[in-house]
Structure formats: C-alpha cells, structure tokens
Amino acid sequence: MDEQKHKILLADDDMFAREMLSVVLEDKGYVAKDAEDGKPRLKNTLPIPP
C-alpha cells in the first residue's frame, strides 16, 4: 500500500523563496504546491463545508 504524502501550500510573493522551499520540502517527502497569492489557491484547496 502506498503511503499518502502530506501536502503543504506555500504562499509567498517571492518566487525564489517559494522554489527553494518547494525543493527542500519535496526532498523531505512532502508534496509542495506554491502560489504567489494564497487566497485564490486556498479557495480551490480547502474543503467546502456542508
């Protein structure tokens, strides 16, 4: 059975910082998604309450 990886959302306006953090986190086994602005990404990421 495959182990489910934890997902992390990186939101920062500094592209270099996002890319570097993504590399470090992915090397540690996380799935890193990045966004320049967190609000649009959060809208599509968080579950919608019933």
PQR file with spaces between the fields and no chain letter, atoms N, CA, C, O and H, PARSE charges and radii, in Angstrom:
ATOM       1  N    MET     1       0.850   -1.176    0.000 -0.4000 1.5000
ATOM       2  CA   MET     1       0.000    0.000    0.000 -0.0000 2.0000
ATOM       3  C    MET     1       0.897    1.241    0.000  0.5500 1.7000
ATOM       4  O    MET     1       1.875    1.307    0.744 -0.5500 1.4000
ATOM       5  N    ASP     2       0.556    2.214   -0.835 -0.4000 1.5000
ATOM       6  CA   ASP     2       1.337    3.449   -0.905 -0.0000 2.0000
ATOM       7  C    ASP     2       1.026    4.341    0.283  0.5500 1.7000
ATOM       8  O    ASP     2      -0.125    4.487    0.693 -0.5500 1.4000
ATOM       9  H    ASP     2      -0.239    2.160   -1.439  0.4000 1.0000
ATOM      10  N    GLU     3       2.082    4.935    0.824 -0.4000 1.5000
ATOM      11  CA   GLU     3       1.908    5.868    1.929 -0.0000 2.0000
ATOM      12  C    GLU     3       1.483    7.220    1.367  0.5500 1.7000
ATOM      13  O    GLU     3       2.093    7.728    0.426 -0.5500 1.4000
ATOM      14  H    GLU     3       3.017    4.817    0.490  0.4000 1.0000
ATOM      15  N    GLN     4       0.438    7.797    1.947 -0.4000 1.5000
ATOM      16  CA   GLN     4      -0.047    9.095    1.487 -0.0000 2.0000
ATOM      17  C    GLN     4       0.890   10.193    1.976  0.5500 1.7000
ATOM      18  O    GLN     4       1.215   10.259    3.161 -0.5500 1.4000
ATOM      19  H    GLN     4      -0.058    7.384    2.711  0.4000 1.0000
ATOM      20  N    LYS     5       1.323   11.058    1.049 -0.4000 1.5000
ATOM      21  CA   LYS     5       2.224   12.149    1.406 -0.0000 2.0000
ATOM      22  C    LYS     5       1.423   13.341    1.909  0.5500 1.7000
ATOM      23  O    LYS     5       0.310   13.602    1.453 -0.5500 1.4000
ATOM      24  H    LYS     5       1.058   11.004    0.087  0.4000 1.0000
ATOM      25  N    HIS     6       2.011   14.053    2.853 -0.4000 1.5000
ATOM      26  CA   HIS     6       1.391   15.276    3.364 -0.0000 2.0000
ATOM      27  C    HIS     6       1.588   16.386    2.347  0.5500 1.7000
ATOM      28  O    HIS     6       2.622   16.464    1.684 -0.5500 1.4000
ATOM      29  H    HIS     6       2.916   13.841    3.223  0.4000 1.0000
ATOM      30  N    LYS     7       0.590   17.236    2.233 -0.4000 1.5000
ATOM      31  CA   LYS     7       0.635   18.337    1.274 -0.0000 2.0000
ATOM      32  C    LYS     7       0.805   19.662    2.005  0.5500 1.7000
ATOM      33  O    LYS     7       0.205   19.893    3.055 -0.5500 1.4000
ATOM      34  H    LYS     7      -0.250   17.173    2.771  0.4000 1.0000
ATOM      35  N    ILE     8       1.636   20.525    1.431 -0.4000 1.5000
ATOM      36  CA   ILE     8       1.897   21.835    2.015 -0.0000 2.0000
ATOM      37  C    ILE     8       1.687   22.897    0.949  0.5500 1.7000
ATOM      38  O    ILE     8       2.173   22.770   -0.175 -0.5500 1.4000
ATOM      39  H    ILE     8       2.124   20.337    0.578  0.4000 1.0000
ATOM      40  N    LEU     9       0.957   23.946    1.314 -0.4000 1.5000
ATOM      41  CA   LEU     9       0.749   25.081    0.421 -0.0000 2.0000
ATOM      42  C    LEU     9       1.719   26.191    0.809  0.5500 1.7000
ATOM      43  O    LEU     9       1.723   26.651    1.951 -0.5500 1.4000
ATOM      44  H    LEU     9       0.562   24.049    2.227  0.4000 1.0000
ATOM      45  N    LEU    10       2.537   26.613   -0.142 -0.4000 1.5000
ATOM      46  CA   LEU    10       3.479   27.716    0.060 -0.0000 2.0000
ATOM      47  C    LEU    10       2.919   28.951   -0.629  0.5500 1.7000
ATOM      48  O    LEU    10       2.723   28.948   -1.845 -0.5500 1.4000
ATOM      49  H    LEU    10       2.533   26.239   -1.069  0.4000 1.0000
ATOM      50  N    ALA    11       2.664   29.991    0.124 -0.4000 1.5000
ATOM      51  CA   ALA    11       2.163   31.247   -0.455 -0.0000 2.0000
ATOM      52  C    ALA    11       3.131   32.359   -0.084  0.5500 1.7000
ATOM      53  O    ALA    11       3.276   32.711    1.087 -0.5500 1.4000
ATOM      54  H    ALA    11       2.823   29.994    1.111  0.4000 1.0000
ATOM      55  N    ASP    12       3.791   32.908   -1.097 -0.4000 1.5000
ATOM      56  CA   ASP    12       4.754   33.983   -0.882 -0.0000 2.0000
ATOM      57  C    ASP    12       4.914   34.724   -2.193  0.5500 1.7000
ATOM      58  O    ASP    12       4.881   34.116   -3.263 -0.5500 1.4000
ATOM      59  H    ASP    12       3.673   32.622   -2.048  0.4000 1.0000
ATOM      60  N    ASP    13       5.088   36.030   -2.118 -0.4000 1.5000
ATOM      61  CA   ASP    13       5.250   36.793   -3.354 -0.0000 2.0000
ATOM      62  C    ASP    13       6.669   36.686   -3.913  0.5500 1.7000
ATOM      63  O    ASP    13       6.927   37.140   -5.028 -0.5500 1.4000
ATOM      64  H    ASP    13       5.115   36.525   -1.249  0.4000 1.0000
ATOM      65  N    ASP    14       7.578   36.098   -3.163 -0.4000 1.5000
ATOM      66  CA   ASP    14       8.963   35.920   -3.614 -0.0000 2.0000
ATOM      67  C    ASP    14       9.103   34.552   -4.288  0.5500 1.7000
ATOM      68  O    ASP    14       9.121   33.520   -3.617 -0.5500 1.4000
ATOM      69  H    ASP    14       7.368   35.729   -2.257  0.4000 1.0000
ATOM      70  N    MET    15       9.200   34.558   -5.619 -0.4000 1.5000
ATOM      71  CA   MET    15       9.264   33.316   -6.383 -0.0000 2.0000
ATOM      72  C    MET    15      10.467   32.458   -5.977  0.5500 1.7000
ATOM      73  O    MET    15      10.346   31.238   -5.874 -0.5500 1.4000
ATOM      74  H    MET    15       9.185   35.397   -6.164  0.4000 1.0000
ATOM      75  N    PHE    16      11.607   33.075   -5.749 -0.4000 1.5000
ATOM      76  CA   PHE    16      12.808   32.332   -5.364 -0.0000 2.0000
ATOM      77  C    PHE    16      12.586   31.595   -4.043  0.5500 1.7000
ATOM      78  O    PHE    16      12.957   30.428   -3.913 -0.5500 1.4000
ATOM      79  H    PHE    16      11.706   34.067   -5.833  0.4000 1.0000
ATOM      80  N    ALA    17      11.990   32.265   -3.076 -0.4000 1.5000
ATOM      81  CA   ALA    17      11.719   31.638   -1.779 -0.0000 2.0000
ATOM      82  C    ALA    17      10.775   30.450   -1.934  0.5500 1.7000
ATOM      83  O    ALA    17      10.990   29.400   -1.328 -0.5500 1.4000
ATOM      84  H    ALA    17      11.690   33.213   -3.182  0.4000 1.0000
ATOM      85  N    ARG    18       9.729   30.614   -2.744 -0.4000 1.5000
ATOM      86  CA   ARG    18       8.787   29.505   -2.975 -0.0000 2.0000
ATOM      87  C    ARG    18       9.487   28.308   -3.607  0.5500 1.7000
ATOM      88  O    ARG    18       9.280   27.167   -3.192 -0.5500 1.4000
ATOM      89  H    ARG    18       9.554   31.467   -3.235  0.4000 1.0000
ATOM      90  N    GLU    19      10.313   28.573   -4.609 -0.4000 1.5000
ATOM      91  CA   GLU    19      11.003   27.479   -5.294 -0.0000 2.0000
ATOM      92  C    GLU    19      11.975   26.754   -4.371  0.5500 1.7000
ATOM      93  O    GLU    19      12.043   25.525   -4.382 -0.5500 1.4000
ATOM      94  H    GLU    19      10.481   29.499   -4.946  0.4000 1.0000
ATOM      95  N    MET    20      12.721   27.501   -3.581 -0.4000 1.5000
ATOM      96  CA   MET    20      13.690   26.876   -2.680 -0.0000 2.0000
ATOM      97  C    MET    20      12.990   26.053   -1.595  0.5500 1.7000
ATOM      98  O    MET    20      13.416   24.942   -1.282 -0.5500 1.4000
ATOM      99  H    MET    20      12.666   28.500   -3.572  0.4000 1.0000
ATOM     100  N    LEU    21      11.919   26.602   -1.027 -0.4000 1.5000
ATOM     101  CA   LEU    21      11.174   25.848   -0.010 -0.0000 2.0000
ATOM     102  C    LEU    21      10.539   24.601   -0.613  0.5500 1.7000
ATOM     103  O    LEU    21      10.496   23.553    0.031 -0.5500 1.4000
ATOM     104  H    LEU    21      11.572   27.505   -1.281  0.4000 1.0000
ATOM     105  N    SER    22      10.049   24.706   -1.838 -0.4000 1.5000
ATOM     106  CA   SER    22       9.462   23.542   -2.504 -0.0000 2.0000
ATOM     107  C    SER    22      10.481   22.424   -2.644  0.5500 1.7000
ATOM     108  O    SER    22      10.171   21.264   -2.373 -0.5500 1.4000
ATOM     109  H    SER    22      10.084   25.557   -2.361  0.4000 1.0000
ATOM     110  N    VAL    23      11.686   22.757   -3.061 -0.4000 1.5000
ATOM     111  CA   VAL    23      12.740   21.755   -3.234 -0.0000 2.0000
ATOM     112  C    VAL    23      13.056   21.077   -1.900  0.5500 1.7000
ATOM     113  O    VAL    23      13.143   19.851   -1.825 -0.5500 1.4000
ATOM     114  H    VAL    23      11.939   23.699   -3.282  0.4000 1.0000
ATOM     115  N    VAL    24      13.224   21.868   -0.866 -0.4000 1.5000
ATOM     116  CA   VAL    24      13.557   21.309    0.453 -0.0000 2.0000
ATOM     117  C    VAL    24      12.432   20.399    0.947  0.5500 1.7000
ATOM     118  O    VAL    24      12.692   19.289    1.410 -0.5500 1.4000
ATOM     119  H    VAL    24      13.154   22.864   -0.926  0.4000 1.0000
ATOM     120  N    LEU    25      11.194   20.860    0.853 -0.4000 1.5000
ATOM     121  CA   LEU    25      10.064   20.070    1.339 -0.0000 2.0000
ATOM     122  C    LEU    25       9.873   18.790    0.537  0.5500 1.7000
ATOM     123  O    LEU    25       9.596   17.736    1.111 -0.5500 1.4000
ATOM     124  H    LEU    25      10.983   21.763    0.478  0.4000 1.0000
ATOM     125  N    GLU    26      10.017   18.870   -0.780 -0.4000 1.5000
ATOM     126  CA   GLU    26       9.865   17.677   -1.607 -0.0000 2.0000
ATOM     127  C    GLU    26      10.975   16.669   -1.318  0.5500 1.7000
ATOM     128  O    GLU    26      10.735   15.462   -1.367 -0.5500 1.4000
ATOM     129  H    GLU    26      10.241   19.726   -1.246  0.4000 1.0000
ATOM     130  N    ASP    27      12.175   17.140   -1.020 -0.4000 1.5000
ATOM     131  CA   ASP    27      13.271   16.240   -0.633 -0.0000 2.0000
ATOM     132  C    ASP    27      12.961   15.518    0.676  0.5500 1.7000
ATOM     133  O    ASP    27      13.450   14.414    0.917 -0.5500 1.4000
ATOM     134  H    ASP    27      12.369   18.120   -0.981  0.4000 1.0000
ATOM     135  N    LYS    28      12.144   16.152    1.517 -0.4000 1.5000
ATOM     136  CA   LYS    28      11.755   15.554    2.801 -0.0000 2.0000
ATOM     137  C    LYS    28      10.521   14.668    2.676  0.5500 1.7000
ATOM     138  O    LYS    28      10.075   14.088    3.666 -0.5500 1.4000
ATOM     139  H    LYS    28      11.747   17.049    1.321  0.4000 1.0000
ATOM     140  N    GLY    29       9.957   14.555    1.458 -0.4000 1.5000
ATOM     141  CA   GLY    29       8.835   13.661    1.240 -0.0000 2.0000
ATOM     142  C    GLY    29       7.464   14.310    1.196  0.5500 1.7000
ATOM     143  O    GLY    29       6.455   13.608    1.121 -0.5500 1.4000
ATOM     144  H    GLY    29      10.319   15.027    0.653  0.4000 1.0000
ATOM     145  N    TYR    30       7.402   15.626    1.240 -0.4000 1.5000
ATOM     146  CA   TYR    30       6.123   16.324    1.180 -0.0000 2.0000
ATOM     147  C    TYR    30       5.751   16.635   -0.271  0.5500 1.7000
ATOM     148  O    TYR    30       6.609   16.642   -1.154 -0.5500 1.4000
ATOM     149  H    TYR    30       8.221   16.197    1.301  0.4000 1.0000
ATOM     150  N    VAL    31       4.485   16.887   -0.501 -0.4000 1.5000
ATOM     151  CA   VAL    31       4.018   17.417   -1.773 -0.0000 2.0000
ATOM     152  C    VAL    31       3.832   18.914   -1.556  0.5500 1.7000
ATOM     153  O    VAL    31       2.990   19.329   -0.761 -0.5500 1.4000
ATOM     154  H    VAL    31       3.788   16.882    0.216  0.4000 1.0000
ATOM     155  N    ALA    32       4.611   19.715   -2.257 -0.4000 1.5000
ATOM     156  CA   ALA    32       4.564   21.165   -2.066 -0.0000 2.0000
ATOM     157  C    ALA    32       3.891   21.820   -3.262  0.5500 1.7000
ATOM     158  O    ALA    32       4.297   21.614   -4.405 -0.5500 1.4000
ATOM     159  H    ALA    32       5.296   19.378   -2.903  0.4000 1.0000
ATOM     160  N    LYS    33       2.866   22.605   -2.991 -0.4000 1.5000
ATOM     161  CA   LYS    33       2.199   23.417   -4.005 -0.0000 2.0000
ATOM     162  C    LYS    33       2.491   24.862   -3.666  0.5500 1.7000
ATOM     163  O    LYS    33       2.497   25.245   -2.496 -0.5500 1.4000
ATOM     164  H    LYS    33       2.536   22.772   -2.062  0.4000 1.0000
ATOM     165  N    ASP    34       2.735   25.669   -4.697 -0.4000 1.5000
ATOM     166  CA   ASP    34       3.050   27.053   -4.391 -0.0000 2.0000
ATOM     167  C    ASP    34       2.102   28.003   -5.100  0.5500 1.7000
ATOM     168  O    ASP    34       1.508   27.673   -6.127 -0.5500 1.4000
ATOM     169  H    ASP    34       2.731   25.357   -5.648  0.4000 1.0000
ATOM     170  N    ALA    35       1.976   29.192   -4.525 -0.4000 1.5000
ATOM     171  CA   ALA    35       1.116   30.230   -5.071 -0.0000 2.0000
ATOM     172  C    ALA    35       1.694   31.587   -4.695  0.5500 1.7000
ATOM     173  O    ALA    35       2.204   31.778   -3.591 -0.5500 1.4000
ATOM     174  H    ALA    35       2.458   29.460   -3.691  0.4000 1.0000
ATOM     175  N    GLU    36       1.605   32.523   -5.633 -0.4000 1.5000
ATOM     176  CA   GLU    36       2.076   33.875   -5.351 -0.0000 2.0000
ATOM     177  C    GLU    36       1.162   34.559   -4.342  0.5500 1.7000
ATOM     178  O    GLU    36       1.609   35.370   -3.531 -0.5500 1.4000
ATOM     179  H    GLU    36       1.191   32.368   -6.530  0.4000 1.0000
ATOM     180  N    ASP    37      -0.119   34.223   -4.402 -0.4000 1.5000
ATOM     181  CA   ASP    37      -1.122   34.784   -3.500 -0.0000 2.0000
ATOM     182  C    ASP    37      -1.933   33.619   -2.957  0.5500 1.7000
ATOM     183  O    ASP    37      -2.444   32.810   -3.732 -0.5500 1.4000
ATOM     184  H    ASP    37      -0.483   33.564   -5.061  0.4000 1.0000
ATOM     185  N    GLY    38      -2.059   33.520   -1.665 -0.4000 1.5000
ATOM     186  CA   GLY    38      -2.714   32.376   -1.051 -0.0000 2.0000
ATOM     187  C    GLY    38      -4.212   32.304   -1.211  0.5500 1.7000
ATOM     188  O    GLY    38      -4.772   31.208   -1.204 -0.5500 1.4000
ATOM     189  H    GLY    38      -1.644   34.177   -1.035  0.4000 1.0000
ATOM     190  N    LYS    39      -4.886   33.442   -1.356 -0.4000 1.5000
ATOM     191  CA   LYS    39      -6.348   33.426   -1.375 -0.0000 2.0000
ATOM     192  C    LYS    39      -6.933   32.616   -2.534  0.5500 1.7000
ATOM     193  O    LYS    39      -7.797   31.773   -2.291 -0.5500 1.4000
ATOM     194  H    LYS    39      -4.431   34.332   -1.361  0.4000 1.0000
ATOM     195  N    PRO    40      -6.507   32.829   -3.780 -0.5600 1.5000
ATOM     196  CA   PRO    40      -7.079   32.017   -4.858  0.2800 2.0000
ATOM     197  C    PRO    40      -6.783   30.529   -4.677  0.5500 1.7000
ATOM     198  O    PRO    40      -7.640   29.691   -4.958 -0.5500 1.4000
ATOM     199  N    ARG    41      -5.596   30.197   -4.219 -0.4000 1.5000
ATOM     200  CA   ARG    41      -5.243   28.792   -4.038 -0.0000 2.0000
ATOM     201  C    ARG    41      -6.041   28.185   -2.899  0.5500 1.7000
ATOM     202  O    ARG    41      -6.501   27.049   -3.018 -0.5500 1.4000
ATOM     203  H    ARG    41      -4.900   30.878   -3.991  0.4000 1.0000
ATOM     204  N    LEU    42      -6.220   28.902   -1.800 -0.4000 1.5000
ATOM     205  CA   LEU    42      -6.993   28.380   -0.680 -0.0000 2.0000
ATOM     206  C    LEU    42      -8.428   28.108   -1.085  0.5500 1.7000
ATOM     207  O    LEU    42      -9.026   27.125   -0.646 -0.5500 1.4000
ATOM     208  H    LEU    42      -5.847   29.825   -1.703  0.4000 1.0000
ATOM     209  N    LYS    43      -8.981   28.971   -1.916 -0.4000 1.5000
ATOM     210  CA   LYS    43     -10.368   28.789   -2.356 -0.0000 2.0000
ATOM     211  C    LYS    43     -10.535   27.447   -3.051  0.5500 1.7000
ATOM     212  O    LYS    43     -11.578   26.808   -2.911 -0.5500 1.4000
ATOM     213  H    LYS    43      -8.495   29.770   -2.271  0.4000 1.0000
ATOM     214  N    ASN    44      -9.526   27.010   -3.797 -0.4000 1.5000
ATOM     215  CA   ASN    44      -9.601   25.747   -4.528 -0.0000 2.0000
ATOM     216  C    ASN    44      -9.049   24.567   -3.745  0.5500 1.7000
ATOM     217  O    ASN    44      -9.177   23.425   -4.188 -0.5500 1.4000
ATOM     218  H    ASN    44      -8.680   27.530   -3.911  0.4000 1.0000
ATOM     219  N    THR    45      -8.439   24.813   -2.594 -0.4000 1.5000
ATOM     220  CA   THR    45      -7.796   23.762   -1.835 -0.0000 2.0000
ATOM     221  C    THR    45      -8.622   23.279   -0.645  0.5500 1.7000
ATOM     222  O    THR    45      -8.744   22.077   -0.406 -0.5500 1.4000
ATOM     223  H    THR    45      -8.335   25.741   -2.234  0.4000 1.0000
ATOM     224  N    LEU    46      -9.184   24.224    0.092 -0.4000 1.5000
ATOM     225  CA   LEU    46      -9.910   23.852    1.300 -0.0000 2.0000
ATOM     226  C    LEU    46     -11.262   23.242    0.972  0.5500 1.7000
ATOM     227  O    LEU    46     -11.937   23.670    0.036 -0.5500 1.4000
ATOM     228  H    LEU    46      -9.086   25.200   -0.102  0.4000 1.0000
ATOM     229  N    PRO    47     -11.652   22.238    1.750 -0.5600 1.5000
ATOM     230  CA   PRO    47     -12.964   21.626    1.522  0.2800 2.0000
ATOM     231  C    PRO    47     -14.099   22.624    1.786  0.5500 1.7000
ATOM     232  O    PRO    47     -13.984   23.502    2.640 -0.5500 1.4000
ATOM     233  N    ILE    48     -15.168   22.474    1.054 -0.4000 1.5000
ATOM     234  CA   ILE    48     -16.332   23.327    1.230 -0.0000 2.0000
ATOM     235  C    ILE    48     -17.200   22.707    2.325  0.5500 1.7000
ATOM     236  O    ILE    48     -17.565   21.534    2.236 -0.5500 1.4000
ATOM     237  H    ILE    48     -15.262   21.761    0.360  0.4000 1.0000
ATOM     238  N    PRO    49     -17.537   23.496    3.370 -0.5600 1.5000
ATOM     239  CA   PRO    49     -18.368   22.935    4.446  0.2800 2.0000
ATOM     240  C    PRO    49     -19.774   22.604    3.936  0.5500 1.7000
ATOM     241  O    PRO    49     -20.273   23.247    3.013 -0.5500 1.4000
ATOM     242  N    PRO    50     -20.408   21.595    4.544 -0.5600 1.5000
ATOM     243  CA   PRO    50     -21.762   21.204    4.097  0.2800 2.0000
ATOM     244  C    PRO    50     -22.793   22.287    4.354  0.5500 1.7000
ATOM     245  O    PRO    50     -23.969   22.109    4.035 -0.5500 1.4000
